Amino acid sequence: MQYLETIKALDGELYNLKYHQKRLDETIKNSNIILKDIVLPPASGLFRCRVVYDAKNYEVTYHPYKKKNIKTLKLVCDDEISYARKYCERSAIDVLMQKKSFCDDILIVKNGLVTDTSIANIAFKYKNNWLTPKKPLLAGTTRARLLQNHKIVEEDISVKDLENFTQVALMNAMIDFDIIPNENIREIIC
């Protein structure tokens, strides 16, 4: 089985490396992969550093990054989906993406609870707090950092709860905490 870390690099600087290293170490026990020693990004520009690894081998590639413009999310349900580790194999998510219709991305619902989009963890604004699903498909590195810094709070979030929220934000290693620019959540969730 192959796993993946996606690390943001801007002008040669790597972002949130300790969270990526922690996830790698939790994925492969007793790993000898030290990210700071193997990820050496270009000195200029914004790059997505892609580390594909297993228990014995790794490969690092660098890709110029252009942010996807996500303004709408299609609710899709799948009670069987599992993505507890950041696997290279994403066929179950790819199948769900075929259901997105005219929307930009999907919002996956498992057992009646909101989880993640196809590429990011998610948070919803309720009064003055940002809430993130307690049971995401993948516990992302940006999500872990924001939880540790008390910027977001975990909650079980059902589909019916969505009408109570005023804003939506996506979070992953490349976009950090990105608020979708629309005050009407009903226009974001298709």
Contacts in CASP RR format, 6 or more apart in sequence:
PFRMAT RR
TARGET T0000
AUTHOR 0000-0000-0000
METHOD contacts of the structure
MODEL  1
MQYLETIKALDGELYNLKYHQKRLDETIKNSNIILKDIVLPPASGLFRCR
VVYDAKNYEVTYHPYKKKNIKTLKLVCDDEISYARKYCERSAIDVLMQKK
SFCDDILIVKNGLVTDTSIANIAFKYKNNWLTPKKPLLAGTTRARLLQNH
KIVEEDISVKDLENFTQVALMNAMIDFDIIPNENIREIIC
1 54 0 8 1.000
1 87 0 8 1.000
1 89 0 8 1.000
2 52 0 8 1.000
2 53 0 8 1.000
2 54 0 8 1.000
2 87 0 8 1.000
2 88 0 8 1.000
2 89 0 8 1.000
3 24 0 8 1.000
3 27 0 8 1.000
3 28 0 8 1.000
3 52 0 8 1.000
3 53 0 8 1.000
3 54 0 8 1.000
3 85 0 8 1.000
3 86 0 8 1.000
3 87 0 8 1.000
3 88 0 8 1.000
4 50 0 8 1.000
4 51 0 8 1.000
4 52 0 8 1.000
4 53 0 8 1.000
4 86 0 8 1.000
4 87 0 8 1.000
4 88 0 8 1.000
5 20 0 8 1.000
5 23 0 8 1.000
5 24 0 8 1.000
5 35 0 8 1.000
5 50 0 8 1.000
5 51 0 8 1.000
5 53 0 8 1.000
5 86 0 8 1.000
6 48 0 8 1.000
6 49 0 8 1.000
6 50 0 8 1.000
6 51 0 8 1.000
6 86 0 8 1.000
6 172 0 8 1.000
6 173 0 8 1.000
6 174 0 8 1.000
7 14 0 8 1.000
7 15 0 8 1.000
7 16 0 8 1.000
7 17 0 8 1.000
7 20 0 8 1.000
7 35 0 8 1.000
7 39 0 8 1.000
7 48 0 8 1.000
7 49 0 8 1.000
7 51 0 8 1.000
7 173 0 8 1.000
8 14 0 8 1.000
8 15 0 8 1.000
8 16 0 8 1.000
8 46 0 8 1.000
8 47 0 8 1.000
8 48 0 8 1.000
8 49 0 8 1.000
8 65 0 8 1.000
8 173 0 8 1.000
8 174 0 8 1.000
9 15 0 8 1.000
9 39 0 8 1.000
9 41 0 8 1.000
9 42 0 8 1.000
9 45 0 8 1.000
9 46 0 8 1.000
9 47 0 8 1.000
9 48 0 8 1.000
9 49 0 8 1.000
9 62 0 8 1.000
10 45 0 8 1.000
10 46 0 8 1.000
10 47 0 8 1.000
11 43 0 8 1.000
11 44 0 8 1.000
11 45 0 8 1.000
12 41 0 8 1.000
12 42 0 8 1.000
12 43 0 8 1.000
12 44 0 8 1.000
12 45 0 8 1.000
12 47 0 8 1.000
14 35 0 8 1.000
14 36 0 8 1.000
14 39 0 8 1.000
14 41 0 8 1.000
14 49 0 8 1.000
15 173 0 8 1.000
16 141 0 8 1.000
16 142 0 8 1.000
16 145 0 8 1.000
16 173 0 8 1.000
17 35 0 8 1.000
17 36 0 8 1.000
17 39 0 8 1.000
19 140 0 8 1.000
19 141 0 8 1.000
19 142 0 8 1.000
19 144 0 8 1.000
19 145 0 8 1.000
20 35 0 8 1.000
20 51 0 8 1.000
20 141 0 8 1.000
20 173 0 8 1.000
21 34 0 8 1.000
21 35 0 8 1.000
21 36 0 8 1.000
22 141 0 8 1.000
22 144 0 8 1.000
23 86 0 8 1.000
23 139 0 8 1.000
23 140 0 8 1.000
23 141 0 8 1.000
23 144 0 8 1.000
24 31 0 8 1.000
24 33 0 8 1.000
24 35 0 8 1.000
24 51 0 8 1.000
24 53 0 8 1.000
25 31 0 8 1.000
27 85 0 8 1.000
27 86 0 8 1.000
28 53 0 8 1.000
28 54 0 8 1.000
28 55 0 8 1.000
31 53 0 8 1.000
31 55 0 8 1.000
33 51 0 8 1.000
33 53 0 8 1.000
33 58 0 8 1.000
35 51 0 8 1.000
38 51 0 8 1.000
38 58 0 8 1.000
38 60 0 8 1.000
39 49 0 8 1.000
39 51 0 8 1.000
39 60 0 8 1.000
40 60 0 8 1.000
41 47 0 8 1.000
41 49 0 8 1.000
41 62 0 8 1.000
42 62 0 8 1.000
45 64 0 8 1.000
46 64 0 8 1.000
46 65 0 8 1.000
47 62 0 8 1.000
47 63 0 8 1.000
47 64 0 8 1.000
47 65 0 8 1.000
48 62 0 8 1.000
48 63 0 8 1.000
48 64 0 8 1.000
48 65 0 8 1.000
48 174 0 8 1.000
49 60 0 8 1.000
49 61 0 8 1.000
49 62 0 8 1.000
50 60 0 8 1.000
50 61 0 8 1.000
50 62 0 8 1.000
50 63 0 8 1.000
51 58 0 8 1.000
51 59 0 8 1.000
51 60 0 8 1.000
52 58 0 8 1.000
52 59 0 8 1.000
52 61 0 8 1.000
52 88 0 8 1.000
53 59 0 8 1.000
65 174 0 8 1.000
67 174 0 8 1.000
67 175 0 8 1.000
67 178 0 8 1.000
68 104 0 8 1.000
68 105 0 8 1.000
68 119 0 8 1.000
69 104 0 8 1.000
70 104 0 8 1.000
70 105 0 8 1.000
70 117 0 8 1.000
70 170 0 8 1.000
70 180 0 8 1.000
71 104 0 8 1.000
71 180 0 8 1.000
71 181 0 8 1.000
71 182 0 8 1.000
71 188 0 8 1.000
72 102 0 8 1.000
72 103 0 8 1.000
72 104 0 8 1.000
72 105 0 8 1.000
72 187 0 8 1.000
72 188 0 8 1.000
72 189 0 8 1.000
72 190 0 8 1.000
73 103 0 8 1.000
73 104 0 8 1.000
73 105 0 8 1.000
73 106 0 8 1.000
73 107 0 8 1.000
73 117 0 8 1.000
73 168 0 8 1.000
73 188 0 8 1.000
73 189 0 8 1.000
73 190 0 8 1.000
74 99 0 8 1.000
74 100 0 8 1.000
74 101 0 8 1.000
74 103 0 8 1.000
74 105 0 8 1.000
74 106 0 8 1.000
74 107 0 8 1.000
74 190 0 8 1.000
75 106 0 8 1.000
75 107 0 8 1.000
75 109 0 8 1.000
75 159 0 8 1.000
75 189 0 8 1.000
75 190 0 8 1.000
76 96 0 8 1.000
76 99 0 8 1.000
76 100 0 8 1.000
76 106 0 8 1.000
76 107 0 8 1.000
76 108 0 8 1.000
76 109 0 8 1.000
77 108 0 8 1.000
77 109 0 8 1.000
77 110 0 8 1.000
77 112 0 8 1.000
78 92 0 8 1.000
78 96 0 8 1.000
78 108 0 8 1.000
78 109 0 8 1.000
78 110 0 8 1.000
79 110 0 8 1.000
79 111 0 8 1.000
79 112 0 8 1.000
81 92 0 8 1.000
81 93 0 8 1.000
81 96 0 8 1.000
81 108 0 8 1.000
81 110 0 8 1.000
81 137 0 8 1.000
82 92 0 8 1.000
82 137 0 8 1.000
83 90 0 8 1.000
83 92 0 8 1.000
83 93 0 8 1.000
83 137 0 8 1.000
83 138 0 8 1.000
84 137 0 8 1.000
84 138 0 8 1.000
85 138 0 8 1.000
86 138 0 8 1.000
86 140 0 8 1.000
93 108 0 8 1.000
93 118 0 8 1.000
96 106 0 8 1.000
96 108 0 8 1.000
96 118 0 8 1.000
97 105 0 8 1.000
97 106 0 8 1.000
97 118 0 8 1.000
99 106 0 8 1.000
100 106 0 8 1.000
101 190 0 8 1.000
102 190 0 8 1.000
103 190 0 8 1.000
105 117 0 8 1.000
105 118 0 8 1.000
105 119 0 8 1.000
106 117 0 8 1.000
106 118 0 8 1.000
107 114 0 8 1.000
107 116 0 8 1.000
107 117 0 8 1.000
107 122 0 8 1.000
107 189 0 8 1.000
108 114 0 8 1.000
108 115 0 8 1.000
108 116 0 8 1.000
108 117 0 8 1.000
108 118 0 8 1.000
108 137 0 8 1.000
109 115 0 8 1.000
109 159 0 8 1.000
110 135 0 8 1.000
110 137 0 8 1.000
112 158 0 8 1.000
112 159 0 8 1.000
113 133 0 8 1.000
113 134 0 8 1.000
113 135 0 8 1.000
113 156 0 8 1.000
113 157 0 8 1.000
113 158 0 8 1.000
114 122 0 8 1.000
114 133 0 8 1.000
114 157 0 8 1.000
114 158 0 8 1.000
114 159 0 8 1.000
114 161 0 8 1.000
114 162 0 8 1.000
115 133 0 8 1.000
115 135 0 8 1.000
115 136 0 8 1.000
115 137 0 8 1.000
116 122 0 8 1.000
116 133 0 8 1.000
116 136 0 8 1.000
116 137 0 8 1.000
116 138 0 8 1.000
117 170 0 8 1.000
119 170 0 8 1.000
119 172 0 8 1.000
120 170 0 8 1.000
120 171 0 8 1.000
120 172 0 8 1.000
120 175 0 8 1.000
121 132 0 8 1.000
121 133 0 8 1.000
121 136 0 8 1.000
121 138 0 8 1.000
121 139 0 8 1.000
121 140 0 8 1.000
121 142 0 8 1.000
121 143 0 8 1.000
121 170 0 8 1.000
121 171 0 8 1.000
121 172 0 8 1.000
122 132 0 8 1.000
122 133 0 8 1.000
122 168 0 8 1.000
122 169 0 8 1.000
122 170 0 8 1.000
122 171 0 8 1.000
123 130 0 8 1.000
123 131 0 8 1.000
123 132 0 8 1.000
123 146 0 8 1.000
123 152 0 8 1.000
123 168 0 8 1.000
123 169 0 8 1.000
123 171 0 8 1.000
123 177 0 8 1.000
124 130 0 8 1.000
124 131 0 8 1.000
124 132 0 8 1.000
124 157 0 8 1.000
124 161 0 8 1.000
124 162 0 8 1.000
124 165 0 8 1.000
124 167 0 8 1.000
124 168 0 8 1.000
124 169 0 8 1.000
124 185 0 8 1.000
125 131 0 8 1.000
125 165 0 8 1.000
125 166 0 8 1.000
125 167 0 8 1.000
125 168 0 8 1.000
125 169 0 8 1.000
126 164 0 8 1.000
126 165 0 8 1.000
126 166 0 8 1.000
129 153 0 8 1.000
130 151 0 8 1.000
130 152 0 8 1.000
130 153 0 8 1.000
130 169 0 8 1.000
131 152 0 8 1.000
131 153 0 8 1.000
131 154 0 8 1.000
131 155 0 8 1.000
131 157 0 8 1.000
131 165 0 8 1.000
132 143 0 8 1.000
132 146 0 8 1.000
132 147 0 8 1.000
132 152 0 8 1.000
132 153 0 8 1.000
132 154 0 8 1.000
132 155 0 8 1.000
132 171 0 8 1.000
133 154 0 8 1.000
133 155 0 8 1.000
133 156 0 8 1.000
133 157 0 8 1.000
134 154 0 8 1.000
134 155 0 8 1.000
134 156 0 8 1.000
134 157 0 8 1.000
135 156 0 8 1.000
136 143 0 8 1.000
140 171 0 8 1.000
140 172 0 8 1.000
140 173 0 8 1.000
141 173 0 8 1.000
142 171 0 8 1.000
142 172 0 8 1.000
142 173 0 8 1.000
142 176 0 8 1.000
142 177 0 8 1.000
143 152 0 8 1.000
143 171 0 8 1.000
146 152 0 8 1.000
146 171 0 8 1.000
146 177 0 8 1.000
147 153 0 8 1.000
147 154 0 8 1.000
151 177 0 8 1.000
162 185 0 8 1.000
162 189 0 8 1.000
163 185 0 8 1.000
163 186 0 8 1.000
165 185 0 8 1.000
166 183 0 8 1.000
166 185 0 8 1.000
167 179 0 8 1.000
167 180 0 8 1.000
167 182 0 8 1.000
167 183 0 8 1.000
167 185 0 8 1.000
168 179 0 8 1.000
168 180 0 8 1.000
168 182 0 8 1.000
168 185 0 8 1.000
168 188 0 8 1.000
168 189 0 8 1.000
169 177 0 8 1.000
169 178 0 8 1.000
169 179 0 8 1.000
169 180 0 8 1.000
170 178 0 8 1.000
170 180 0 8 1.000
171 177 0 8 1.000
171 178 0 8 1.000
180 188 0 8 1.000
182 188 0 8 1.000
END
